[in-house]
Structure formats: structure tokens, C-alpha cells
Amino acid sequence: MSPRSVNPPAPAATDPGQIRNFCIIAHIDHGKSTLADRMLQITGTVADRDMRAQYLDNMDIERERGITIKSQAVRMHWDLEGSSYALNMIDTPGHVDFSYEVSRSLAACEGAILLVDAAQGIEAQTLANLYLAMENDLEIIPVLNKIDLPAADPERVSREIADLIGGNPEDILKVSGKTGMGVEALLDRVIERVPAPTGDRNAAARAMIFDSVYDPYRGVVTYVRMVDGSLTPRERITMMSTGAEHEALEIGVSSPGPTPTKGLAVGEVGYLITGVKDVRQSKVGDTVTTKLKGAEEPLPGYTDPKPMVFSGLYPIDGSDYPVLREALDKLKLSDAALQYEPETSVALGFGFRCGFLGLLHLEIISERLRREFDLDLIATAPSVVYEVTRDNGTEVTVTNPSEYPEGKLASVREPMVRTAILAPKEFVGTIMELCQSRRGSLLGMEYLGERVELRYAIPLGEIVFDFFDHLKSRTQGYASLDYEPMGDQEADLVKVDILLQGDKVDAFSAIVHKDNAYHYGTMMAERLRKLIPRQQFEVPIQAAVGSRVIARETIRAIRKDVLAKCYGGDISRKRKLLEKQKEGKKRMKMVGRVEVPQEAFIAALSGDVEGKDGKK
């Protein structure tokens, strides 16, 4: 057994040969945070009495859902054959929405532990992150986790991994993050296999930002990996993409709490605090250099993450609008990818149009708004970005169906994603059927042992609505999904409006493919017929494309029985009473307005038609 390090190398004075930077890549729920916990405990980085589960996941929502949203970096010490080493573990998010953060975290490492659940085997995001790691030329160390589970099948999963990345199935380490079995051998393997960082100690300082978090007391804490040169506290530094200048008030390493040091040298991973209050100033992927004798060339690979999915967020109580604005401003501090702008809707009042990286990102932001700021919100149906070209050649970018231009259009382009679906091979047929119904085109398929990987090009607009739910229900929950952007394509898209008594209700408008317009129109009209309460007059609900009505439902009027007092008598008397009632209804219809109750909005947008029936 390798002992815990007695005289660990000091930060800023560590020889790059004694440093190992690695990350753990795994699918959600394969035990990445648990393995990280064991490593912290075994290396003595966290005292046994301070230990708690998912030590690095700080947000409540991360611990509850068992997912990692923000990257974390921790310095640990470990001895091997008489030498002390500094191990920097960078904990990465595992979910597709945060793949830009993952790619930057991988760029900060030289090695990656490929962690696979011994019971579940390889999943879609394991593959996606593995391919990313291979693109970054990282040394891959395959590891089987959860081997203490009764359902574990290490032999089969080892073969799957060996088929995928080559090598001998016998060489794959078997560990249990829960009991700590095999973790020490893994730490030794990291030191043996992961290359030491390379960089020029005497060159101008260049450090790559791989994460930034907002601390309410200290401002923005920026996590960096030193590539060349060194940084010392109280130095003036520059962010190369924005040109912003700051003073490095504190530089240190996380082990696992922030520990100030005399600086950071080549290959080290640590944090900077500049006193800035806005995360947008420290962009993930940007290069930090010194103001004096700074670097000329930034490090490659920086891009601005673009929002892929848009949704309107409206407070149920209109007076909560300023609270929502303040809440979004605060969330923006710790989440630079979130974008929003104010918008108004006739039906829902004042709210914000928000841009997200994907559906999980949308869900997490709305969940955090509800939980941390105690807001009740309505989220409109998610939509994607369309590029619309009018007949006269002007281009319009549409993120909201209400912005869709009227009149003749030359073309509409929609974003496409390359989708990888992994599932047991008996579900291939149902998955293909689902993807084709969503206008997907097959790019290829590959058998990995008992499983199959299907690669499809699918329009993103077809995925954001309820694709994942359908995929899970058709595969008994076994399929896993991963997607990445792959440009855009021209498509035959139309905007379907929902009219109530001839007036458009903008919250229900949607941009759909021409072939699906009738289906969307009939579904929405039927849904609203069940949800909107009956009025004193007849209410037509229509779905229209442009000026052409494609579906209609009618909410019947509430009618008083005017014939109740007639017993027998002449038919003309009854007819006169009915005609009089009809005239009254006609007059009411002309002046009457239909108020759509808030519950009907929520239910129609979330698809919960039973909500109203169930309450009776």
C-alpha cells in the first residue's frame, strides 16, 4: 500500500515532473463523485471526520439529482516509490448539455480515468466524453466501478471496454468507490501512466480558465490550469478574449477548501480571485496572462457557448417580475451560458425569453429559480433558433414563434444535431421508428457486444419537446442519448397559431414541420377544449397556418333551460323562447371575452390534460 504523502510538494515550487493532472469521465450515475470522495479520503486530503457523500457537489440540486453541474478541481498528494507527487483531479460534468465545460476540463488534463459501471456497461455519454478525451490526446485509464454490486458483470463489461479502446480486458482495474477497494492501486496507476505536464517555465504566463464560480463573499473564483510561465499574487493580469485587466488578489489551490499559495507554476491547477463580481468577465476556455510581458498568442480552443434551446419564463404572480429579474441576474453570475432578455406576452404578461444550452440546463435553471428564490413560474414550450429568409432577401433570426415573419418566405433553416443512442439490440426497431417519425436520417450503427449504437441526424426542434421521454418509454428505460450540434438544414416549416374566438393566443403558437402542422393543431385544440371552462356563449378554438384554418373545436355554451316552465302548449311558444335565447347568446358572443385561466395555460403547455378532470 502506498502511504499518504508525508512531505508533500509545495504549490508554486513543484517540479512539473511531480505533477499529474487527470479527470474522471463517466456517464451519469456511474459513481464518479463517489470515487472522487474515496480518493480524497484515502489520500488524506479530507479528514475522515469531515467526510460527507458527494463532497465536491456543492449545490443541493447536484446532490439530489446525483449529477455534477460545475467542474471542480482538487489537489491531492500521494507517495510512490519514495517520491511525493501532486495529483490534480478535475471533476467534470457528465451531461451532454455541459459538454463545452467538459471539453475545457479535458484540455486542462493529460490523463483521464474512464469509469464504467460494472453492472450497466458503456452508455452514450461515456462514449461521447471518451471521444472528446481521445481528441485531446489524453492517456486513458479504463476502470470498472461498483464491482461490489450483486448485479456486476466485470468480465462482460471488461470485454466491451477492450473492444472499444483496445488493450487487454485483464488490465482493466476493478474498484469500488463505495468500499474503497482497489482505489490505492488506481492512484498508483495514475502516477505511472499519466504523463507529466509540459510547458515553458520561462515563457510569458499563459493559463487556461476551465471554470469560474461566483462566491457571494469573494466575487468570482476562476479555476485555471497553468500552461506556461507562472503567476504570483498581486500581479496585474489580463483576460485575452475580452482584454479586461484585473489584479490577482489571491492565488491558491483547492485541497479541497481554498488554500492560498505563493502562486502557480507550470502544469499546476488552482484558482484566482480578482474581486470581479461578474462571471462573464472570466469566460471558460479563455487565456489568462500577465499585463507586463504578457503572451502574444492565446491558447487554442476558446469558443463562446451558444444557447441551443429557448423558452419563455413568466412569473405566475405578475408582481414577482422584479424578483425574477433579480434572480436571473444572480444565476447569471455563476452560469455564464445563461442568456435572457425581457419579453411580454398578451396571455402571460411580463417575463423573460431565456436561452439555454439544452433541456437539462433549462430544467436546472427553472428548478433553481423555484427553490432558491421561491418563485412560481410558467415555462413556455421550448423552441430552437430558426434562420428565416424573406422573399426580398432579408434574414430574420427567430427564437420565439411570435417573431416568425408573416407573408411569403424564401427559406427557413433549422439547427440539426448528431445524435448517438445506445440501447440493447432488441430495441433497434422501435428506436429507428421513433427517429424516423422525428425526421431523422440514419448516419450509421455499430454493435458493441449486447448493445447497439445508432447514430442519427435529427432536427433539434424535434428533440427538445418530448423525444427523450418517448425514447425511454419505448426502450423500458434502457436507452441513453447524447447529441452534438452539426450545422443546420433547410426545411419546410410553418407557424401554427391557436385562435380563441378569432384572437391569437401567442403562448400556444409553435413552429412545426408542414407535415406535423395538422397533428399539432388538432392536439392543441382538443387539449384546450378540455381545459377552458364553458362560457355563457359558444367559443370556437381554431388552429391556423397563416389565414388557413386547419383544425377546430367548439366549447358549447352554458344554456339555461328556458322551456322548463312550458308544459305542453304550442310549439310556436317554445320556438319563440329558444329564438330569444339564441339572440341573447349572439349578443353576448359579440361583446364577451374568453379569459383563459392560469391553470389551463400550465396544463396545456405541460401536456397535463387530466389535471382539470382529476380535480372534479
N, C-alpha and C positions, 0 to 999 in steps of 0.2 A: 504493500500500500504506500502511495506517495504521501508524505506528510504535508500538513499545511505549512505554508511558507513562513519561515521564522524571521528572516530579514528581507522583506520584500523590496524590489527595486523602487526607488522614489520617482514619482512623476516628474517630467521635465528633464530628468537626468538618466532616464532609462535608455540603454543601448537598444536600437531598433531590433537587434538580433534576439533580444529577450522578450519581444512583444509578439502576441498572437491576436489578431483581430478576426473574430468569427461571428456568424449569426446562426440562428436555428430557423430552418424553413419547414413548414408543415401545413397541413390542411387544418381548418377549424376543428377543435376538439380532439386533436391527436396527442395532446399532452405537452405542448410546447412550454406553457407557463409553469407547469408542474416540474418539468425537467429543469427549467431555469431556477426554480425555488431550491431544488436539491443541490444544484451546483453552488448556489450562494451559501447554502448551509455547510456543505462538505468542505468548501474552501475557507470557511470561517469568515466570509465577508459579512454575513448577518449572524449575529449571535443566536444560539438556539432559542433563547427566551423571547427574542424579538420576532421570531419567525411567524409568518402567517401565510395562508394559502394565496396563491397568485400575487406574490409580493410586488411584482413590477406593474401590475394593473392597478392604477390609482383611482380611476373613475368607478363609481358604483355600477354604472351601466356595463363597464368592461367585466367586472367580477360576476355580475348577474348573468349576462349572456355568455360568459366564458369566452369572450373574444378580446383581442388586443387591437386597440384603435390607433394609439400613438406609439411610435417607436421609443424604446428606452435603451440606454447604454450603461453598462456596469463594468467596473474594473475589478478583477479578482486576481488573487495570487496563488501560485501552485509551484511546488518544487518537483523537479525530475532530474535524477542522477546528479544530485549535488548543485544544480543551478536553479536560481529562482526566476520564475517567469511571470510576466504580467499578462493576464488574459482579458481582453476586452470583448464582452459579449453584447451584441447589439440585438435586442429583441424586436422582431419585425411584426407588423400586422399580417394576418394570413388571408385577409379577404380581398377579393378582386377589386372592389371599389377603391382600395387604398394602394393599388399596385404601383403608383408613382412613388409613394413613400417607401414601398418595398424596394423598388429599383435603386433609390438613392441609398438606402441602408446597405444593400448588397454592394454598391460601389465603394462603401467605406470599409469593406472586409476583404480578406484574402482567402477565407475558407468558409464553408457552410456545412452545418450538420443537417442532413436530410432525414427528418424524423418521420417515421411511418408507424401508424398504429398496427400492432401485430394481429389484431382481430379484424380491422376493417380493410387493411391494404391501402394501395395507392388511390388517391382521389384526384379530382380535376385540378384543385388549386395546388396540390403537391406538385403536379406536373408543370403547371404554369410558372410557379416560383422556381422550380428546378431548371426550366429552360432559361429563365431570367438569370439564374446563378451561372449557368453554363456560358451564357452570352458574356457575362462579366469575367469569365475565365477563373472562377473560384475553384479551390480544391474541395471536392465533395466527399464528406464522410457519411456513408449511409448508416443509419441506426434504427433498430426496431424498438419501439417503446411499448409499454403496457404488457410485457411478457408474463406478468403475474396474473393476467385475466384468465378465467377458465376457458373463454372462447378464443384465446390466442392461437394462431396457427403460424408459428415463426417460419417453418420450412417453406410453406407455400408463398408467404409474403417475401421471404428472402429471395426465392426464385424470381418473383415478379420484379424485385428491385434490380437483381443481377441482370435480368433480361433487358431492363430499361437503360441502365448506365454501364453495363459490362462488369467485369470482375467476378470474383468467386463468392457464391452465396455463403460459404463458411466464414468469410472475412467480415461479414456484417455484424457489428456489435449488437448485443441484446441487452437492453437496460430496462429498468422500471423506475420511472420518475417518482412513483408513489413511495416505493420502499427504499430507493437509493441504490438498488442492486446494479452493478456494472457502471455506475456514474464515474467512479475513480479511474477505471480503465479508459473511459471516454475522454476524460481530461488529459490523460497521458497521450492518447491517440491524437488529440487536437494539437498538442505541443509537437509531436513527431511529424504529423502530416501537413499541418497548415504552414505555408511559407511565412517567413518574417517579412514585415513591410519594407518596401524600398523607397527611398526618397533622398533628395539632396539636402543635407543639413545646412549647407552654407548658402543655398539659393534664397531668393526672396520668399517670404512666407506665403504659403497657399494652403487654406483649409477648406474642406467641403462641408457645407451645412447639410446634415441628413435629417434634422428635426428641429422644431422650435416649439416651446410650450410657454403658456402665459402663467406667471405666478402672480397672484394678487398683491403680494408684498414687494416683490423684487422686479416686476416687469417681465420682459421676455427673456427666457433662458434658452440659449441657442446651443444645440449639440453639434459638435464639429469633429471631423477627423483630420488631423494634420497630415498633409501630403509632403510638402517641402518646407524647409526653414523652421522657425519657431515663433511662438507668440508669448509675450510676457504681460503681466497685469500693468494697468495704467498707460498702455500704449495706445496711440490713435490707430483705429482700424477702418477699413473701407469695405463695403459690400460691392462686389464688382458689377452685378447686374443693375443695381439702382444707383450706384455712385454715392450712396449715403455714407457719411462719416460718423463714427462713434468713438467713445473711449471705452476700452475694455476695463470695466471697474473690477471685475473678479474673473479669474480663470481657475478651473479646477477639474476634478474627476468625480464621477459618481461611484461610491463604493459602499453601499448603494445610495446613501444620502450624499448630498453635495459636500465635497471636501476641497476647500481652496488649496491651490498649489502655487509654485513659483512660475508656472507657465506650462506650455505644452510643446513637446519636441516632435521630430519626425515619427510618423506612424502611430502617435498616441491619439486616443479618443477621449474627449472631455467636453466641458461646457464653457460658454462665455456668458457673462451678464454685462449688458451695456446700459441698463437703465431705460431702454426704449420701452414704450408702452404698447406698441402695435406690432403684432406678429408679421404683418405684411412687409415690414422692414427687413425681416430675416427670412428670406424665401428658401424653402427646401431645395437643395440642388445648387444653390449659389456658392460663389467662392469668396472667402474672407482673406484679405491681405492687409499688410501694414500700410499706413499712409506714406511714411517715409520709405523710399526704396521699395515700393510695392511691386507686385508681379505685373507683368505686361499682359500675359495670356491667362484667361480664366480656365478652370478645369472643365473638361467637356461634359456634356450630358444634361445641362440645365434646360428645363422647359417649364412653361407656366402651365399647371394643370388646368385643363378646360372643363367647365361643367358640361355634363352629358345629358342630365335629366333636369327638367324644370317643373316646379309645382308652385301653386299659389298657397300661401299660408294666411289664414284670416282668423282673428280672434272671434269667438262665438259672442262675447260681450264686446260691443263696439268701443266701450270706454277703456278696454285693455290695449288699444292700439299703441299708445306711447310705451306701455310696459313691454309689448312685443318688440318694438323698435330697439329699446334699450337692451333687451335680452339678446337680440340678434347681434347688436354691436359687441356685446360681451363674448358671445360664442365666436365671433369673427376673430377676436383677439387670439384664441387658441386654435382656430381652424382656418388657415389662410385660403383653403379651397372653396369655402362657402361664399357664394355671391348672392346679393339681394338688392332689389330696388322697389320703391313703393308702387302700388297699383290699386286701382279701385274697381269694384265690380258692382253693377246695378243690384245684383241679388245679394251679394255677401258684404257689401260696404268696403271699408278700408282694410288693406292688408299688404302683403309683400310678395313679389314674384321672386322665388329663390332658385338658384342654380346649384345642383349637387353633382358629385362625381358618379353617383349610381344610386340604386334603390336602397341599399343598406345605409348609405350615408344620409339619405333623406329620412329614413326611419329613425336613425340615431339622433339626428338634429331635432326632429319633432318630438321624440321621446325626451330629450334633454330639456327642451322648452317646457314640456308639460311638468317634468319632475323638478328641475332646478328653479324654474321661475313660476311654477304653479299656474300655467296658462291653459285655458281650454281652447283648442284650435280646430278649425276645419282645414284639411288639406285637399286642394282640388286634384283631379286625376292627373298623374304625372304625364308630361309631354316632352318631346325632344326638339332639337333645333332643326328647322327646315329652311332651306335657301330657296326663295321663290323668285322667279324672273317674270316680270310682266311682259306684255306684248311689245311695249315700247323700249324694252331692254333694261329698264331699271330693276335693281335687285333689292329684295327685302329679306331681312333675317327674321324669322318668325319663331318665337319661343312660347307663344301663347295663342290658342286658336282665335282669340278676339282680334289679334293683329293680322290675321290672314286677309290678304287683299281681295276685294270684290272684282268682278269683271273678268275679262279674258286673260289667261296666263300662258306664257310661252312654255315654262317648265317648272317643276318642283323637284328639288333634290332632298333626299333624306339620309341620315347617317346610317352606316352599316357596321355591324360588329362581327368579328370572327369568334365563333362560339365553339368551345370544346365541352362535350358532355361525356362523362364516364359513367357507365352503368353495367350491371350484369348482362351477359349477352342475350338472355331470353327476352329482354325488353327492347331489343333493337327495332322491331316492327312498330311498336307504339310510339317510340321516340321519333322515328322517321315520319310517321303520320302527323305527329304534333308539329314538327319543324316545317313540314311542307304546308300544313294549314296556316302557318305563320309566314308564308312566302320565303322560306329558307331554301338555299341551294347547297347540296352536299359537296363538301370540298374533299372529303376522304374519310376512311375509317380504318382502325387498326385494332387488332385483337391483342390484349395483354393478359395472357393466362385466361382466367374465368371471366374477365371483363372486356368491354369493348370501348374504344374511344371514338366518338363520332365528331367530325369537325364540319360545322355548317357556317355559311354566311347568311346572317339573318338581319333584317332591318331592326335597329334599336327600338323603334317605336312599337314593334310587336312584342319586344321582351319586357318593356317597362310595366306593362299593365298587369298581367297575371300569369306570365309564361312559367315562372318558377313554381308557382302553386300547382299548375297543371302537370308540370314535369314530375314533381314529387308524387302527386296522386296517381299518375299513370305508371310509376315505377315502384310503388309501395315504399317510397321514401329512399330508395337506394341510389338514385342518380345524383351526381354532383355536377355543378355547372361553373364554367369560367368563361369570361368573354373579354375581348380587347378591341379597340376601335380599328376599323380598316377602311377609312375613307367614306365616300358617300355614293349614291346612285340616283339616277332619275327614276321617278315613279309616278304612277297615275293616281294622285291623291286628291281628295276633295274634303271640304269642310262641311260637316253635318251640324245644322243648327236645330235646337229644340225650341218650338214656339208654343207659348201658352196663350190662348186667345189671340193669336196673331202677333204677340210680342216675343222677341227673342230673349231667352234666358242665357246670358253668356257663360255662366258657370258650367252648363251642361254641353256646350259646343265641343266638338272634337274633330281632329284632322285624321281621317282614316283612308285606307285604300278604297278605290271606287267599288271593288267587288264586295267589300265589307260594309259599305255605307248602309245598305238596306237592313242588314243584321243589326248594326249599332242603333239605327233609328227605331226599329220595332222594339228592340230590347229596352231602350231608354223610355220610349213612350209607354210601354206596358208597365215598366217599373214605376213611373210617375203616376200612372193611373191608380196603382195600388196605394201610393203614398200620400197623394194630395187629398185632403178632406173634401167631401162633397160640398158644393155651394148651393145657393138658392136658385142658381141658373146653370145651364149646361156649359161645361168647359171643354173645348176641343184642345187636345195635346197633339201637336204635329211635329214631324221630323222633316226638315227640308234641306236639299242641297241647292244652294243659290235660291232661285224662286220656285223650284220644283218640289212639291211635297211628295215624300216617298213613303211615309207611314202616318197613321192617325189612330188615336184612341180618344174616346169621349168619356168624360166624367159626367154621369147623369145628374140632373138637378134633383134637389130635395123637393118633393111635392107634397103639399097639404092635400088631404082627401076632401075636395070641395063637394063631392057627391054624397058625403056622409048623411047630410040632412034630408036628401031626397029619398023618399021611399015610394017606389013605383013612380007614378007621374009620367008626363010626356017626355019623349026623347029630346025634343027641341029645348026644353028647360035645361036638361043636363048638358046639352051641347053648348048652350049659351054660357053656362058656368065655366066649362072647360076652355072655351074660346077666351073668356075674360082672364082666366088664369094664364093662358098662353101669352096674351098681350102683356100682362104684368111681367112675366119671365123675360119677354123680349126687351122690355124697357130696362129691366134690371141688368140684362146682359150688356146693354149699351153703356151703362154707367158703372157697372160692377168691375172691381179689380180682383185678381186672384192673388192672395198672399200665400206664398209657399212657406210652410213652417220650417224652422231651422232643422228639426229632426228629419224632415223629408230630404233636405239637402244632404245631410250627413249620410243618411241611409242610401240615397241614390248614388252618391259618389263612392261609397264604400261597397255598394252591391248588396247591402243588407235589407232585402225587401221584406223579410219576415219580421223585422223589428216592430213594425206597426201592428201587424196581425197578432204577434205574440203578446202585445200589451193589453189586448182587449179582455 
